[in-house]
């Protein structure tokens, strides 16, 4: 708390003052929104949900998902079903079964393919 510190605090910096003169700030209030008295008591729109088609991970998976979405277990299940039986599990059937958009199902089937882990018998491992 020496006199040098107080003097430094109150000293004007002429260079800074000339730079501040070039700064222009404009402030405006946000536009006023008209309040409609009748809409205050309306309930908010509830998102429509559906029960999931649970696989063998029932307790680990979510129980309800919004329509147009699928859970991770459902995604893996439908991808595997399509891979095993593409004639039965078509994109149209998957879209109807899981309440999805056909365009999104086609993209899902095109870009996500489950892989298969193959374990070779011990006799043939050395040959590989």
LUMKOL-719104 format. One record per residue: x, z, y of N, C-alpha, C in turn; residue number from 1. Coordinates in steps of 0.2 Angstrom, whole numbers. Example, Ala and Ser with C-alpha at 12.3 -4.5 7.8 and 13.67 -1.06 7.14 Angstrom:
{nu=66, nw=39, nv=-28, cau=62, caw=39, cav=-22, cu=66, cw=39, cv=-16, n=1} .
{nu=64, nw=35, nv=-11, cau=68, caw=36, cav=-5, cu=64, cw=39, cv=0, n=2} .
# end
This chain:
{nu=4, nw=0, nv=-6, cau=0, caw=0, cav=0, cu=4, cw=0, cv=6, n=1} .
{nu=10, nw=-3, nv=6, cau=14, caw=-4, cav=12, cu=12, cw=-8, cv=17, n=2} .
{nu=14, nw=-8, nv=23, cau=12, caw=-12, cav=29, cu=13, cw=-19, cv=28, n=3} .
{nu=18, nw=-21, nv=24, cau=19, caw=-28, cav=22, cu=14, cw=-31, cv=18, n=4} .
{nu=11, nw=-28, nv=14, cau=6, caw=-30, cav=9, cu=-1, cw=-31, cv=14, n=5} .
{nu=-2, nw=-27, nv=18, cau=-8, caw=-27, cav=22, cu=-8, cw=-33, cv=27, n=6} .
{nu=-2, nw=-34, nv=29, cau=0, caw=-39, cav=34, cu=-1, cw=-46, cv=30, n=7} .
{nu=1, nw=-47, nv=24, cau=1, caw=-53, cav=20, cu=-6, cw=-54, cv=19, n=8} .
{nu=-10, nw=-49, nv=17, cau=-17, caw=-50, cav=16, cu=-21, cw=-53, cv=22, n=9} .
{nu=-20, nw=-51, nv=28, cau=-24, caw=-53, cav=34, cu=-20, cw=-59, cv=37, n=10} .
{nu=-15, nw=-61, nv=35, cau=-11, caw=-67, cav=39, cu=-15, cw=-73, cv=37, n=11} .
{nu=-16, nw=-77, nv=42, cau=-20, caw=-84, cav=41, cu=-15, cw=-89, cv=39, n=12} .
{nu=-17, nw=-93, nv=35, cau=-13, caw=-99, cav=32, cu=-15, cw=-105, cv=36, n=13} .
{nu=-12, nw=-108, nv=41, cau=-14, caw=-113, cav=45, cu=-15, cw=-120, cv=40, n=14} .
{nu=-10, nw=-121, nv=35, cau=-11, caw=-127, cav=31, cu=-17, cw=-126, cv=27, n=15} .
{nu=-19, nw=-120, nv=24, cau=-25, caw=-120, cav=20, cu=-31, cw=-121, cv=25, n=16} .
{nu=-31, nw=-118, nv=31, cau=-37, caw=-119, cav=35, cu=-38, cw=-126, cv=37, n=17} .
{nu=-33, nw=-130, nv=38, cau=-34, caw=-138, cav=39, cu=-36, cw=-141, cv=33, n=18} .
{nu=-34, nw=-139, nv=27, cau=-37, caw=-142, cav=21, cu=-44, cw=-140, cv=20, n=19} .
{nu=-46, nw=-134, nv=22, cau=-53, caw=-132, cav=21, cu=-58, cw=-136, cv=26, n=20} .
{nu=-55, nw=-138, nv=31, cau=-59, caw=-142, cav=36, cu=-61, cw=-149, cv=33, n=21} .
{nu=-58, nw=-151, nv=28, cau=-60, caw=-158, cav=25, cu=-65, cw=-157, cv=19, n=22} .
{nu=-66, nw=-151, nv=17, cau=-71, caw=-149, cav=12, cu=-78, cw=-149, cv=15, n=23} .
{nu=-82, nw=-153, nv=11, cau=-89, caw=-153, cav=13, cu=-93, cw=-151, cv=7, n=24} .
{nu=-98, nw=-146, nv=8, cau=-102, caw=-143, cav=3, cu=-109, cw=-144, cv=5, n=25} .
{nu=-113, nw=-147, nv=0, cau=-120, caw=-148, cav=1, cu=-124, cw=-144, cv=-4, n=26} .
{nu=-128, nw=-140, nv=-2, cau=-132, caw=-136, cav=-7, cu=-139, cw=-138, cv=-6, n=27} .
{nu=-143, nw=-139, nv=-12, cau=-150, caw=-140, cav=-12, cu=-153, cw=-136, cv=-17, n=28} .
{nu=-159, nw=-134, nv=-16, cau=-163, caw=-130, cav=-20, cu=-166, cw=-135, cv=-26, n=29} .
{nu=-167, nw=-133, nv=-32, cau=-170, caw=-137, cav=-37, cu=-177, cw=-139, cv=-35, n=30} .
{nu=-180, nw=-145, nv=-37, cau=-186, caw=-147, cav=-35, cu=-192, cw=-142, cv=-37, n=31} .
{nu=-196, nw=-140, nv=-33, cau=-202, caw=-135, cav=-35, cu=-206, cw=-138, cv=-40, n=32} .
{nu=-207, nw=-135, nv=-46, cau=-212, caw=-137, cav=-51, cu=-219, cw=-134, cv=-50, n=33} .
{nu=-223, nw=-138, nv=-50, cau=-230, caw=-136, cav=-49, cu=-233, cw=-132, cv=-56, n=34} .
{nu=-235, nw=-126, nv=-55, cau=-238, caw=-122, cav=-60, cu=-245, cw=-124, cv=-61, n=35} .
{nu=-247, nw=-125, nv=-67, cau=-254, caw=-127, cav=-69, cu=-256, cw=-120, cv=-72, n=36} .
{nu=-261, nw=-117, nv=-69, cau=-263, caw=-111, cav=-71, cu=-266, cw=-111, cv=-78, n=37} .
{nu=-269, nw=-116, nv=-80, cau=-273, caw=-117, cav=-87, cu=-268, cw=-117, cv=-92, n=38} .
{nu=-262, nw=-119, nv=-92, cau=-257, caw=-120, cav=-97, cu=-254, cw=-114, cv=-99, n=39} .
{nu=-254, nw=-109, nv=-96, cau=-250, caw=-103, cav=-97, cu=-252, cw=-100, cv=-104, n=40} .
{nu=-258, nw=-100, nv=-106, cau=-261, caw=-97, cav=-112, cu=-261, cw=-101, cv=-118, n=41} .
{nu=-258, nw=-107, nv=-117, cau=-258, caw=-111, cav=-123, cu=-253, cw=-109, cv=-128, n=42} .
{nu=-254, nw=-109, nv=-134, cau=-249, caw=-107, cav=-139, cu=-244, cw=-113, cv=-140, n=43} .
{nu=-238, nw=-111, nv=-141, cau=-232, caw=-116, cav=-142, cu=-233, cw=-120, cv=-148, n=44} .
{nu=-231, nw=-126, nv=-148, cau=-232, caw=-130, cav=-154, cu=-228, cw=-128, cv=-160, n=45} .
{nu=-231, nw=-127, nv=-165, cau=-228, caw=-125, cav=-171, cu=-225, cw=-131, cv=-175, n=46} .
{nu=-219, nw=-130, nv=-177, cau=-216, caw=-135, cav=-181, cu=-219, cw=-135, cv=-188, n=47} .
{nu=-221, nw=-141, nv=-190, cau=-224, caw=-142, cav=-197, cu=-218, cw=-141, cv=-202, n=48} .
{nu=-219, nw=-137, nv=-207, cau=-214, caw=-136, cav=-212, cu=-217, cw=-137, cv=-219, n=49} .
{nu=-213, nw=-138, nv=-224, cau=-215, caw=-139, cav=-231, cu=-211, cw=-135, cv=-235, n=50} .
{nu=-214, nw=-133, nv=-241, cau=-210, caw=-129, cav=-246, cu=-205, cw=-134, cv=-249, n=51} .
{nu=-199, nw=-131, nv=-251, cau=-194, caw=-135, cav=-254, cu=-195, cw=-136, cv=-261, n=52} .
{nu=-192, nw=-141, nv=-264, cau=-193, caw=-142, cav=-271, cu=-186, cw=-139, cv=-274, n=53} .
{nu=-187, nw=-133, nv=-276, cau=-181, caw=-130, cav=-278, cu=-178, cw=-132, cv=-285, n=54} .
{nu=-171, nw=-132, nv=-285, cau=-168, caw=-134, cav=-291, cu=-166, cw=-128, cv=-294, n=55} .
{nu=-160, nw=-128, nv=-297, cau=-158, caw=-122, cav=-301, cu=-154, cw=-117, cv=-297, n=56} .
{nu=-153, nw=-118, nv=-290, cau=-150, caw=-113, cav=-286, cu=-156, cw=-110, cv=-282, n=57} .
{nu=-162, nw=-108, nv=-284, cau=-167, caw=-106, cav=-281, cu=-166, cw=-101, cv=-275, n=58} .
{nu=-163, nw=-95, nv=-277, cau=-161, caw=-90, cav=-273, cu=-156, cw=-92, cv=-267, n=59} .
{nu=-152, nw=-96, nv=-269, cau=-147, caw=-98, cav=-264, cu=-149, cw=-103, cv=-259, n=60} .
{nu=-155, nw=-107, nv=-260, cau=-157, caw=-112, cav=-256, cu=-163, cw=-109, cv=-251, n=61} .
{nu=-164, nw=-113, nv=-246, cau=-169, caw=-111, cav=-241, cu=-176, cw=-112, cv=-245, n=62} .
{nu=-181, nw=-109, nv=-242, cau=-188, caw=-109, cav=-245, cu=-192, cw=-114, cv=-242, n=63} .
{nu=-191, nw=-115, nv=-235, cau=-195, caw=-119, cav=-231, cu=-191, cw=-123, cv=-227, n=64} .
{nu=-192, nw=-130, nv=-226, cau=-189, caw=-134, cav=-221, cu=-194, cw=-138, cv=-217, n=65} .
{nu=-192, nw=-140, nv=-211, cau=-196, caw=-144, cav=-207, cu=-198, cw=-151, cv=-210, n=66} .
{nu=-204, nw=-153, nv=-209, cau=-205, caw=-160, cav=-212, cu=-200, cw=-165, cv=-209, n=67} .
{nu=-198, nw=-170, nv=-213, cau=-193, caw=-175, cav=-210, cu=-186, cw=-172, cv=-211, n=68} .
{nu=-185, nw=-166, nv=-214, cau=-178, caw=-164, cav=-216, cu=-178, cw=-162, cv=-223, n=69} .
{nu=-172, nw=-161, nv=-226, cau=-172, caw=-158, cav=-233, cu=-166, cw=-153, cv=-233, n=70} .
{nu=-166, nw=-149, nv=-238, cau=-161, caw=-144, cav=-239, cu=-155, cw=-147, cv=-243, n=71} .
{nu=-150, nw=-143, nv=-243, cau=-144, caw=-146, cav=-247, cu=-145, cw=-147, cv=-254, n=72} .
{nu=-149, nw=-142, nv=-257, cau=-150, caw=-143, cav=-264, cu=-155, cw=-149, cv=-266, n=73} .
{nu=-160, nw=-150, nv=-261, cau=-164, caw=-156, cav=-262, cu=-160, cw=-162, cv=-261, n=74} .
{nu=-155, nw=-163, nv=-256, cau=-151, caw=-169, cav=-255, cu=-147, cw=-170, cv=-261, n=75} .
{nu=-144, nw=-165, nv=-264, cau=-140, caw=-166, cav=-270, cu=-144, cw=-168, cv=-276, n=76} .
{nu=-150, nw=-165, nv=-276, cau=-155, caw=-167, cav=-282, cu=-157, cw=-174, cv=-281, n=77} .
{nu=-159, nw=-176, nv=-275, cau=-162, caw=-183, cav=-275, cu=-156, cw=-188, cv=-275, n=78} .
{nu=-150, nw=-187, nv=-273, cau=-145, caw=-192, cav=-274, cu=-143, cw=-192, cv=-281, n=79} .
{nu=-143, nw=-187, nv=-285, cau=-141, caw=-187, cav=-292, cu=-147, cw=-191, cv=-296, n=80} .
{nu=-153, nw=-189, nv=-294, cau=-159, caw=-193, cav=-298, cu=-158, cw=-200, cv=-296, n=81} .
{nu=-157, nw=-202, nv=-290, cau=-156, caw=-209, cav=-289, cu=-151, cw=-213, cv=-292, n=82} .
{nu=-145, nw=-209, nv=-293, cau=-139, caw=-212, cav=-297, cu=-141, cw=-213, cv=-304, n=83} .
{nu=-144, nw=-208, nv=-307, cau=-146, caw=-208, cav=-314, cu=-151, cw=-213, cv=-316, n=84} .
{nu=-157, nw=-213, nv=-312, cau=-162, caw=-217, cav=-313, cu=-164, cw=-221, cv=-307, n=85} .
{nu=-161, nw=-226, nv=-304, cau=-162, caw=-230, cav=-298, cu=-169, cw=-233, cv=-298, n=86} .
{nu=-171, nw=-235, nv=-304, cau=-177, caw=-239, cav=-305, cu=-183, cw=-234, cv=-304, n=87} .
{nu=-183, nw=-228, nv=-306, cau=-188, caw=-223, cav=-305, cu=-188, cw=-220, cv=-298, n=88} .
{nu=-182, nw=-218, nv=-296, cau=-181, caw=-214, cav=-290, cu=-179, cw=-219, cv=-284, n=89} .
{nu=-183, nw=-223, nv=-282, cau=-182, caw=-228, cav=-277, cu=-182, cw=-225, cv=-270, n=90} .
{nu=-180, nw=-228, nv=-265, cau=-180, caw=-225, cav=-258, cu=-187, cw=-224, cv=-256, n=91} .
{nu=-192, nw=-228, nv=-258, cau=-199, caw=-227, cav=-256, cu=-202, cw=-221, cv=-259, n=92} .
{nu=-200, nw=-220, nv=-265, cau=-203, caw=-214, cav=-269, cu=-199, cw=-208, cv=-266, n=93} .
{nu=-193, nw=-208, nv=-265, cau=-189, caw=-202, cav=-262, cu=-192, cw=-200, cv=-255, n=94} .
{nu=-193, nw=-205, nv=-251, cau=-196, caw=-204, cav=-244, cu=-203, cw=-201, cv=-245, n=95} .
{nu=-207, nw=-203, nv=-249, cau=-214, caw=-200, cav=-250, cu=-214, cw=-193, cv=-253, n=96} .
{nu=-209, nw=-192, nv=-258, cau=-209, caw=-186, cav=-261, cu=-206, cw=-180, cv=-257, n=97} .
{nu=-201, nw=-182, nv=-252, cau=-198, caw=-177, cav=-248, cu=-200, cw=-177, cv=-241, n=98} .
{nu=-205, nw=-181, nv=-239, cau=-208, caw=-182, cav=-232, cu=-202, cw=-184, cv=-227, n=99} .
{nu=-199, nw=-189, nv=-229, cau=-193, caw=-192, cav=-225, cu=-195, cw=-199, cv=-223, n=100} .
{nu=-191, nw=-201, nv=-217, cau=-192, caw=-208, cav=-215, cu=-188, cw=-213, cv=-220, n=101} .
{nu=-191, nw=-219, nv=-221, cau=-188, caw=-223, cav=-226, cu=-181, cw=-226, cv=-224, n=102} .
{nu=-181, nw=-227, nv=-217, cau=-174, caw=-229, cav=-214, cu=-169, cw=-224, cv=-216, n=103} .
{nu=-170, nw=-217, nv=-215, cau=-166, caw=-212, cav=-216, cu=-164, cw=-211, cv=-223, n=104} .
{nu=-169, nw=-212, nv=-228, cau=-167, caw=-212, cav=-235, cu=-163, cw=-218, cv=-237, n=105} .
{nu=-164, nw=-224, nv=-234, cau=-159, caw=-229, cav=-236, cu=-152, cw=-228, cv=-234, n=106} .
{nu=-152, nw=-225, nv=-228, cau=-145, caw=-223, cav=-225, cu=-142, cw=-218, cv=-230, n=107} .
{nu=-146, nw=-213, nv=-231, cau=-143, caw=-208, cav=-236, cu=-141, cw=-211, cv=-242, n=108} .
{nu=-145, nw=-215, nv=-245, cau=-143, caw=-218, cav=-252, cu=-137, cw=-223, cv=-251, n=109} .
{nu=-136, nw=-226, nv=-245, cau=-130, caw=-230, cav=-244, cu=-124, cw=-227, cv=-243, n=110} .
{nu=-124, nw=-221, nv=-239, cau=-118, caw=-218, cav=-237, cu=-116, cw=-212, cv=-241, n=111} .
{nu=-120, nw=-209, nv=-245, cau=-118, caw=-203, cav=-249, cu=-120, cw=-204, cv=-256, n=112} .
{nu=-114, nw=-204, nv=-260, cau=-115, caw=-205, cav=-267, cu=-111, cw=-199, cv=-270, n=113} .
{nu=-115, nw=-196, nv=-275, cau=-112, caw=-190, cav=-278, cu=-107, cw=-193, cv=-283, n=114} .
{nu=-101, nw=-190, nv=-284, cau=-96, caw=-192, cav=-288, cu=-96, cw=-188, cv=-295, n=115} .
{nu=-93, nw=-191, nv=-300, cau=-93, caw=-188, cav=-307, cu=-86, cw=-185, cv=-309, n=116} .
{nu=-86, nw=-179, nv=-311, cau=-80, caw=-177, cav=-313, cu=-79, cw=-178, cv=-321, n=117} .
{nu=-74, nw=-182, nv=-323, cau=-74, caw=-183, cav=-330, cu=-67, cw=-179, cv=-333, n=118} .
{nu=-68, nw=-176, nv=-338, cau=-63, caw=-172, cav=-341, cu=-61, cw=-176, cv=-347, n=119} .
{nu=-55, nw=-178, nv=-348, cau=-52, caw=-181, cav=-354, cu=-51, cw=-176, cv=-359, n=120} .
{nu=-52, nw=-178, nv=-366, cau=-50, caw=-174, cav=-371, cu=-42, cw=-173, cv=-371, n=121} .
{nu=-40, nw=-167, nv=-374, cau=-33, caw=-165, cav=-374, cu=-29, cw=-170, cv=-377, n=122} .
{nu=-32, nw=-174, nv=-382, cau=-28, caw=-179, cav=-386, cu=-25, cw=-185, cv=-382, n=123} .
{nu=-30, nw=-187, nv=-377, cau=-28, caw=-193, cav=-373, cu=-25, cw=-191, cv=-366, n=124} .
{nu=-24, nw=-185, nv=-365, cau=-21, caw=-183, cav=-359, cu=-14, cw=-185, cv=-358, n=125} .
{nu=-10, nw=-185, nv=-364, cau=-3, caw=-187, cav=-364, cu=-3, cw=-194, cv=-363, n=126} .
{nu=-7, nw=-198, nv=-366, cau=-7, caw=-205, cav=-365, cu=-8, cw=-207, cv=-358, n=127} .
{nu=-12, nw=-203, nv=-354, cau=-13, caw=-205, cav=-347, cu=-7, cw=-204, cv=-343, n=128} .
# end
